[in-house]
Amino acid sequence: MVSKHIFPDVYTFNVLVDTFCKEGMVQEARSIVEMMTQRDIKPDTIMYNTLIDGYCLQGEMDEAKKIFDVMLSKGCMVDAHSYNILINGYCKLKRIDDARMLFLEMSHKGIVPNMVTYNTLIDGFCKMGRIQDAHNLFSQMQALGQLPNVQTYNILLDGLCKNQQFPKAVELLEEMEGKKLDFDIVTYNILIQGLCRAEKVEYAWDLFHSLSSKGIQPDVWSYNIMISGFCNGGLTCKAESLLREMEERGRSPDGCTYNTIIRRFFNNNDTSRAVRLIQEMVERGFSADASTAELIVNLLSKDEVDPALLAFIESPQ
């Protein structure tokens, strides 16, 4: 290209930097930016953001921050997207206080945080178990005129569930319902799964059963969550009954559905029923996952193998 006296412009360099960063070749991308500077070609905001994101993807936050500082020193326009990239990088590495400092810096510089900024930071707080900080930020964004979207609510709902703050989680769901937000089964699945994981299966079942009255139809994941909850609670009959119900309602079970119940049958020494479900699963084109396969291998390595399992293994498939 250069040999033909066609010199690359900023757009061309941007494409190169983006390609290198996506391939994890951040040093090569940085070399291009340095070469541009030497040739008096000024990198733009897009290029710096791409390079910062490249370092963030590699977990090299100190290098990412250095590029950000260079960007500022060069007088290049820093926008909300630039901050969002760094905030997300810090949150992924659980450096939530560094992320928070950047958030405060944005405000001091007159850069308005957007939905992505708030959602990223609220999610970071939730994953660190700092629910009060997350809730404070949730309230702050509304006070400043930034209305939370469904994703914001789902992030906070998930955080409340994982920290077993169920009264607040239910209150948040009711707030969503009261505001008639356009949310779907994903939101309900978050709470149902949280209740099941906390061994509050009856409450989860009540919520699951109320879905139709709310005009919401459970999806395959909803059934899988509930089936897993029943299995973990030792209610295998209810789990299998729900498997049949989902078929009747036009929701086809997947490999996860079958493997969950099969493992529970094996753990309950109910090998005959486990084998019957394995056969059904295979006929439908699914196979045992790693956990189920390991369980079967362990059972076969015992001195006495259950005749039902042995017959299944020895039969032509």
C-alpha positions as CSV (number, residue, x, y, z in Angstrom):
1,M,0.0,0.0,0.0
2,V,2.7,2.4,1.0
3,S,5.0,1.3,-1.9
4,K,2.2,2.6,-4.2
5,H,2.2,5.9,-2.4
6,I,-1.1,5.2,-0.8
7,F,-0.8,6.2,2.8
8,P,-3.2,4.8,5.4
9,D,-5.4,7.3,7.2
10,V,-6.8,7.2,10.7
11,Y,-9.7,5.0,9.7
12,T,-7.3,2.3,8.3
13,F,-5.2,2.4,11.4
14,N,-8.4,2.1,13.5
15,V,-9.3,-1.1,11.6
16,L,-5.8,-2.5,12.3
17,V,-5.8,-1.6,16.0
18,D,-9.3,-3.1,16.4
19,T,-8.2,-6.4,14.7
20,F,-5.1,-6.8,16.8
21,C,-7.0,-6.1,20.0
22,K,-9.7,-8.6,19.2
23,E,-7.0,-11.2,18.6
24,G,-5.4,-10.5,21.9
25,M,-2.4,-8.9,20.3
26,V,-2.5,-5.7,22.3
27,Q,1.2,-4.9,22.1
28,E,1.1,-4.9,18.3
29,A,-1.9,-2.6,18.5
30,R,-0.1,-0.3,20.8
31,S,2.9,-0.3,18.4
32,I,0.7,1.0,15.6
33,V,-0.6,3.8,17.8
34,E,3.0,4.8,18.7
35,M,4.0,4.6,15.0
36,M,1.1,6.9,14.1
37,T,2.2,9.4,16.8
38,Q,5.8,9.4,15.3
39,R,4.3,10.2,11.9
40,D,2.3,13.1,13.3
41,I,-1.0,11.2,12.7
42,K,-3.2,11.9,15.7
43,P,-5.0,8.9,17.1
44,D,-8.7,9.6,17.7
45,T,-11.1,8.7,20.6
46,I,-12.2,5.5,18.8
47,M,-8.6,4.3,18.6
48,Y,-7.8,5.0,22.2
49,N,-11.0,3.4,23.4
50,T,-10.2,0.3,21.3
51,L,-6.7,0.0,22.8
52,I,-8.0,0.6,26.3
53,D,-10.6,-2.1,25.8
54,G,-7.9,-4.5,24.4
55,Y,-5.9,-4.1,27.6
56,C,-9.1,-4.5,29.7
57,L,-9.9,-7.8,27.9
58,Q,-6.5,-9.1,28.9
59,G,-7.0,-8.0,32.5
60,E,-4.1,-5.5,32.2
61,M,-5.9,-2.6,34.0
62,D,-2.8,-0.7,34.9
63,E,-1.8,-0.5,31.2
64,A,-5.3,0.4,30.2
65,K,-5.3,3.2,32.7
66,K,-1.9,4.4,31.3
67,I,-3.4,4.7,27.8
68,F,-6.4,6.5,29.3
69,D,-4.1,9.0,30.9
70,V,-2.2,9.5,27.7
71,M,-5.5,10.1,26.0
72,L,-6.2,12.9,28.5
73,S,-2.8,14.4,28.2
74,K,-3.0,14.6,24.4
75,G,-6.3,16.5,24.7
76,C,-8.2,13.8,23.0
77,M,-12.0,13.9,23.8
78,V,-12.9,11.4,26.5
79,D,-16.5,10.4,26.5
80,A,-18.8,8.2,28.6
81,H,-17.8,5.2,26.5
82,S,-14.2,5.6,27.4
83,Y,-15.0,5.6,31.1
84,N,-17.5,2.7,30.7
85,I,-14.7,0.5,29.2
86,L,-12.4,1.1,32.2
87,I,-15.2,0.8,34.8
88,N,-16.2,-2.6,33.2
89,G,-12.6,-3.7,33.2
90,Y,-12.2,-2.9,36.9
91,C,-15.5,-4.5,37.8
92,K,-14.5,-7.8,36.1
93,L,-11.3,-7.9,38.2
94,K,-13.4,-7.1,41.3
95,R,-11.6,-3.8,41.7
96,I,-14.9,-2.1,42.5
97,D,-13.4,0.8,44.4
98,D,-11.2,1.8,41.4
99,A,-14.4,1.6,39.3
100,R,-16.2,3.8,41.7
101,M,-13.4,6.4,41.7
102,L,-13.7,6.6,37.9
103,F,-17.4,7.0,38.2
104,L,-17.0,10.0,40.6
105,E,-14.3,11.4,38.3
106,M,-16.8,11.4,35.4
107,S,-19.2,13.6,37.4
108,H,-16.4,16.0,38.4
109,K,-15.5,16.4,34.7
110,G,-19.1,17.0,33.6
111,I,-19.4,13.7,31.7
112,V,-22.9,12.3,32.3
113,P,-23.0,8.6,33.2
114,N,-25.3,6.7,30.9
115,M,-27.3,3.5,31.4
116,V,-24.3,1.3,30.6
117,T,-22.3,3.1,33.3
118,Y,-24.9,2.6,36.0
119,N,-25.7,-1.0,35.0
120,T,-22.0,-2.0,35.0
121,L,-21.3,-0.5,38.4
122,I,-24.5,-1.8,40.0
123,D,-23.6,-5.2,38.7
124,G,-20.1,-4.8,40.1
125,F,-21.3,-3.9,43.5
126,C,-23.8,-6.8,43.5
127,K,-21.1,-9.4,42.6
128,M,-19.0,-8.1,45.5
129,G,-21.9,-8.5,47.9
130,R,-22.2,-4.7,48.4
131,I,-25.9,-4.6,47.9
132,Q,-26.4,-1.4,49.8
133,D,-24.0,0.4,47.6
134,A,-25.8,-1.1,44.6
135,H,-29.1,0.1,45.9
136,N,-27.8,3.5,46.7
137,L,-26.6,3.9,43.1
138,F,-29.9,2.6,41.8
139,S,-31.7,5.3,43.8
140,Q,-29.1,8.0,42.8
141,M,-29.5,7.3,39.1
142,Q,-33.3,7.9,39.4
143,A,-32.8,11.1,41.4
144,L,-30.6,12.4,38.6
145,G,-33.2,11.6,35.9
146,Q,-31.7,8.4,34.6
147,L,-34.6,5.9,34.7
148,P,-33.4,2.3,35.2
149,N,-34.3,-0.2,32.4
150,V,-35.3,-3.8,32.7
151,Q,-31.7,-4.9,32.7
152,T,-30.9,-2.6,35.7
153,Y,-33.8,-4.2,37.6
154,N,-32.7,-7.7,36.7
155,I,-29.1,-7.0,37.8
156,L,-30.3,-5.7,41.2
157,L,-32.8,-8.5,41.5
158,D,-30.1,-11.1,40.8
159,G,-27.8,-9.4,43.4
160,L,-30.5,-9.4,46.0
161,C,-31.3,-13.1,45.4
162,K,-27.6,-14.2,45.5
163,N,-27.2,-12.4,48.8
164,Q,-30.5,-14.0,50.1
165,Q,-32.3,-10.7,50.6
166,F,-35.6,-12.1,49.4
167,P,-38.0,-9.7,51.0
168,K,-36.3,-6.8,49.1
169,A,-36.2,-9.0,45.9
170,V,-39.9,-9.6,46.1
171,E,-40.5,-5.9,46.8
172,L,-38.3,-5.0,43.7
173,L,-40.3,-7.4,41.5
174,E,-43.6,-5.9,42.8
175,E,-42.2,-2.4,41.9
176,M,-41.5,-3.6,38.4
177,E,-45.0,-5.0,38.1
178,G,-46.5,-1.8,39.5
179,K,-44.6,0.3,37.0
180,K,-45.8,-2.1,34.2
181,L,-42.3,-2.4,32.8
182,D,-41.9,-4.4,29.7
183,F,-40.1,-7.4,31.2
184,D,-40.5,-11.1,30.5
185,I,-39.9,-14.6,31.9
186,V,-36.2,-13.8,32.4
187,T,-37.0,-11.6,35.4
188,Y,-39.2,-14.2,37.1
189,N,-36.6,-16.9,36.4
190,I,-34.0,-14.9,38.4
191,L,-36.2,-14.9,41.5
192,I,-37.4,-18.5,41.0
193,Q,-33.8,-19.7,40.8
194,G,-32.7,-17.6,43.7
195,L,-35.4,-19.1,45.9
196,C,-34.5,-22.6,44.8
197,R,-30.9,-22.1,45.5
198,A,-31.8,-20.9,49.0
199,E,-33.9,-24.1,49.4
200,K,-37.1,-22.1,49.5
201,V,-38.6,-24.5,46.9
202,E,-42.2,-24.0,48.0
203,Y,-42.0,-20.2,47.6
204,A,-40.4,-20.8,44.2
205,W,-43.2,-23.2,43.2
206,D,-45.8,-20.7,44.3
207,L,-44.2,-18.0,42.1
208,F,-43.9,-20.5,39.2
209,H,-47.5,-21.4,39.5
210,S,-48.6,-17.8,39.5
211,L,-46.9,-17.0,36.1
212,S,-50.0,-17.9,34.0
213,S,-52.2,-15.5,36.0
214,K,-49.6,-12.7,35.2
215,G,-49.8,-13.5,31.5
216,I,-46.3,-15.0,31.5
217,Q,-45.5,-18.5,30.1
218,P,-42.6,-20.4,31.6
219,D,-39.8,-21.3,29.2
220,V,-37.6,-24.4,29.2
221,W,-35.2,-22.7,31.5
222,S,-38.0,-21.9,34.0
223,Y,-38.9,-25.6,34.1
224,N,-35.2,-26.6,34.4
225,I,-34.8,-24.3,37.4
226,M,-37.9,-25.7,39.1
227,I,-37.0,-29.3,38.3
228,S,-33.5,-28.7,39.7
229,G,-35.0,-27.2,42.8
230,F,-37.3,-30.2,43.3
231,C,-34.4,-32.6,42.8
232,N,-32.1,-30.8,45.3
233,G,-35.0,-30.9,47.8
234,G,-35.3,-34.6,47.3
235,L,-38.7,-34.3,45.6
236,T,-37.9,-36.4,42.5
237,C,-41.5,-37.4,41.9
238,K,-42.5,-33.8,41.6
239,A,-39.5,-33.2,39.3
240,E,-40.5,-36.0,37.0
241,S,-44.1,-34.9,37.1
242,L,-43.0,-31.4,36.0
243,L,-41.0,-33.0,33.2
244,R,-44.2,-34.5,31.8
245,E,-46.2,-31.3,32.4
246,M,-43.7,-29.2,30.4
247,E,-44.2,-31.7,27.5
248,E,-47.9,-31.4,27.7
249,R,-47.6,-27.6,27.6
250,G,-45.5,-27.7,24.4
251,R,-42.1,-27.1,26.1
252,S,-39.6,-29.7,24.9
253,P,-37.2,-30.8,27.6
254,D,-33.5,-30.4,26.7
255,G,-30.4,-32.3,27.8
256,C,-30.2,-30.2,31.0
257,T,-33.7,-31.3,32.0
258,Y,-33.0,-35.0,31.6
259,N,-29.5,-34.9,33.2
260,T,-30.7,-33.1,36.3
261,I,-33.4,-35.8,37.1
262,I,-31.2,-38.7,36.0
263,R,-28.5,-37.7,38.5
264,R,-31.0,-37.4,41.3
265,F,-32.4,-40.9,40.5
266,F,-28.9,-42.3,40.6
267,N,-28.1,-40.5,43.9
268,N,-31.3,-42.0,45.3
269,N,-30.2,-45.5,44.2
270,D,-33.3,-45.5,41.9
271,T,-31.3,-46.9,39.0
272,S,-34.2,-48.4,37.0
273,R,-35.9,-45.0,36.7
274,A,-32.6,-43.4,35.9
275,V,-31.9,-45.9,33.1
276,R,-35.4,-45.4,31.7
277,L,-34.9,-41.7,31.5
278,I,-31.4,-42.1,29.9
279,Q,-33.1,-44.2,27.2
280,E,-35.7,-41.6,26.6
281,M,-33.0,-38.9,26.5
282,V,-30.9,-40.7,24.0
283,E,-33.9,-41.4,21.8
284,R,-34.5,-37.6,21.7
285,G,-31.0,-36.9,20.6
286,F,-29.5,-35.8,23.9
287,S,-26.6,-37.4,25.8
288,A,-25.2,-37.5,29.3
289,D,-23.3,-34.5,30.4
290,A,-19.9,-34.6,32.2
291,S,-21.4,-34.9,35.6
292,T,-23.9,-37.6,34.7
293,A,-21.2,-39.6,32.8
294,E,-18.8,-39.4,35.8
295,L,-21.6,-40.6,38.1
296,I,-22.3,-43.6,35.7
297,V,-18.5,-44.5,35.6
298,N,-18.3,-44.4,39.4
299,L,-21.3,-46.7,39.6
300,L,-19.8,-49.1,37.1
301,S,-16.6,-49.2,39.0
302,K,-18.2,-50.6,42.1
303,D,-17.9,-54.2,43.2
304,E,-21.6,-54.7,42.7
305,V,-23.2,-53.0,39.7
306,D,-26.9,-52.5,39.6
307,P,-28.4,-55.1,37.2
308,A,-30.6,-52.4,35.5
309,L,-27.5,-50.3,34.7
310,L,-25.5,-53.2,33.6
311,A,-28.2,-54.4,31.3
312,F,-28.5,-50.9,29.8
313,I,-24.7,-50.7,29.2
314,E,-24.5,-54.1,27.6
315,S,-27.6,-53.7,25.4
316,P,-27.0,-52.5,21.8
317,Q,-27.8,-48.8,21.5
